[in-house]
Amino acid sequence: MILLFMTLLLAFLIAVILSPLFIPFLRRMKFGQYIREEGPKSHQKKAGTPTMGGVVIVISAALAAIYESLSHQLMSTEIGLLLFLTVAYGLIGFLDDFIKVVMKRNLGLTSKQKLFAQIVVAIIFDSVIYHLKLSTQLTIPGTHIEIPLSWGYMILVVIMLLGTSNGTNLTDGMDGLLTGTATVAFAAFAIIAYYQNQFDITLFCMAMTGALLGFLVFNAHPAKVFMGDTGSLAIGGALAGVSILTKSEILLIVIGGIFVIETLSVMIQVASFKTTGKRVFKMSPLHHHYELSGWSEWRIVSTFWVVGLLFAVIGIYTKVWL
């Protein structure tokens, strides 16, 4: 337990120390956030706020996880895989952010380019866990029912990585929204991994939790820095990887319930508008609907944090006690 707390504290301190150094650098390089015109008008005042702060999250978590795992002989293939996903998806997001803010292409990578890169990383991860002979059984939470998927499991892994990374990307739309909800999700998976005696994965989750908490100091409203796609894609990739390695694939839908709801709100909005010409929500993702309904940004973010915490508790209870 002391090791886990020290891992969290180390990642937190690295993030808290790096952020004040990195934010002025981003300002000097004019790496400011671009705000889309079709977004809420209240967000226009955030234009120019330094972005790509996800670099701090990735570096802090990686350094803490590597140092503590090597120091206590917990370095494993699983930690290597999780670091690979975090860094690889972070690099995809970094490239997307770089194109937006430096090359002045507002949409960054095209959707096909981003999807292709995400699929390539997912296939590499897939091939490694296949050679590790990870179980391809899908366990129904709270039961002893196991569904053999065989090769279908490889497809499921790709879908999980793509879906989660894009879900976290959609959730990153308000100060501290994704940072807080992701902190809760990683803490929940840390408890699950610890219960399963997967101490290496627990250590990684604690490193991510600490890094996110440290970043939240500067990302909470009013944000001094945004994580950008660099952070949101890295977080999604890491979360999906943790759920796969802890055999909690279905529980990712519960623990990551906020990301699922945000994604569904976009899908429903698009489907409704294309089929009926009408919008279900005032704007999607869902947090923008509440914003246009008159909720303050802090009220929306804090509410989503609480709901995310409830989802996490349900997920932990289902995995640990049922």
C-alpha positions, 0 to 999 in steps of 0.5 A: 500500500505504501508503494502505491501511495508513493507512486501516486504521490511521485506522479502527482509531484512530477505533474505539479512541477512540470506544469508551471514550466511547460505552460509558459513554454506553450505560450511562447510557442503560441500553442493556443487552443483553437475554439470552433465557431459552431461551439458554445459562444461562451467558450470563445474567451478560452481561445489561446489557452495553452493546449497539448498539456497532455504531454505532462500527464503522459510524462508524469505517469510514465516516469512514476510507473517506470521508476517505481516498478523498476525500483520494486521489481514490478516491471512487467510485460503488462506495464510495458503494454500499458505504457505503449498504449498511453504513449502511442495514443498520446503521440497520435493526439500530439500530432493532431494538436500540432497540426491544429495549432502550428500548421493552422489546420483547424480539424487537425488530422483527418478522421481517416488518418486518425482512425488508421493510426489508432487501428494500427496501434490497436493491432500491435497491442492485439498481436502482443496479447495474442502471443501472451495467450491472454484469455479470450473468454468474456466474463459477464460481471457478477456471474460465473458465465464466460463467453468464448470469443476466440478470434472475435476477442481480437476484434473486440480489443480493437473496438474497445481501444477505438471506442474508449479513446474517442469517447474520452476525446469527446468528453474533453470539452470543459475545464477539468471534465475529463481530468476528473472523470478519468481520475475516478476511473483509473482509481476504480481500476486500481482497486480492481487490479489490487483485488486481483493481485495484479500489483503491476497494473495497480501501480500503473493505475496509481501513476495515472491517477497521480498524474491526472490529479497533478494536472487537475491543479492547473486544468480545473476551472478556470483552466490555465492549460488544456490537455488537448487530444494528446491527453484525451487519446492517451487516457482512453487508450490506457483505460481500455488497456487496463480493462482488457488486462484485468479482464473487466471488458464489460465493466469498462462500460460501467466505470467509463459510463460518462464517456459512454453517455457522451459518445451516445449523445453524439451518435443520437444527435447525428442520427436524429438530425440525418433522419428527421432533420431535428436535434434531440439535444441543444448541442452535443456532446451532452455537457454542451446541452446542459451548458446551453440550458443555463448550467454553469460550467462548474456545476456541469463538471462537478455533477459529471464527476459525482456521476462518474464516481457513482459509476465507479462504485457500481463497477467496483462492487460488481467486480469485487463483491458480487 
